[in-house]
Each structure stands twice: as C-alpha cells, then as structure tokens.
Amino acid sequence: MSNPSDHERTASTPDELREQVEQTRVELGETVQALADKTDVKARAKEKTAEVKEQTVAKAGELKAKAAQAAHSVQDKLPDQVKDRAAQTAAQVREKTAQAGSVWEEKAPEPVQLRAAQGARAVRDNRKLLVAAGGATALAWLMFRRKKGWSR
C-alpha cells in the first residue's frame, strides 16, 4: 500500500478510520462517475450535436439578418421606376393567378380538383422534405455532370 503523505494524518481511532474510508469512497465514486461520463460516447455525441445545432442556429440567424440588410440595401438603391414596374407586374401576376383559379374551379371535374387539393396539401405539409430532395437531386446531377466531364 502507499504511505500517507506528510499532510495526511493516519487515523488514531476506529471512528476516524471509518470517516477516512467513507471520504475515500465518496472521492472514488466521484472519480468513477467522471470517468464513466468521459467514456459515455452516446451522451457526449448528444452534447456535441446540441452544441453544433446551437451554433448553426446562431449562424443562420446572423446570415438571415445580413441577407435582409443586403436586400434592403439593394432595394433602397433601386430607382422608383423599377419599383413601380415590379409592383405593377406583381399585381398582374396576382390577377392572372386569380383568373386561372376561377377557370380551374369552373372547368375541372370535382375528382380532379380534390386530387389537386390533396397534392397541394401534401406539398405544403412536406415542404422541407421536398426542398431537401430537390437539393439532393441537384447535387447528384452536378456530381454526375462533373464526373462525366472528367471521363471525356
């Protein structure tokens, strides 16, 4: 066994010995728990994931603010004629869309209208998934094009 150091004193009574043993058990338990926490890969991965997610959300907020600021800057620099023309075009698009919707309601059979409404609802409910799938498709297409260009 190890010898007690100068700053540690040995127990002179059974009660003091029990006290030292109990203190050693507590310290050993804390050490074992600290080691177990370090080796718990799943918990550490969750902590790291939460940390990265928090950083990503913060960075996304910063980028969103910068994009909004850039958009306002560009919009402020646009001549009034361009802004007026854009507003007119937007109004025309809204009007034509409303007209197309009216024609659709008048001419399309009810079963087709119901299926279209279900499809639109599914798209609305799964917007993130569809955007992710579109991004993955575009990425795959770009990678395919790049590989095809390299093999020529």
MODELLER restraints for C-alpha pairs under 7 A, 6 or more apart:
rsr = mdl.restraints
at = mdl.atoms
rsr.add(forms.Gaussian(group=physical.xy_distance, feature=features.Distance(at['CA:11:A'], at['CA:17:A']), mean=5.00, stdev=0.5))
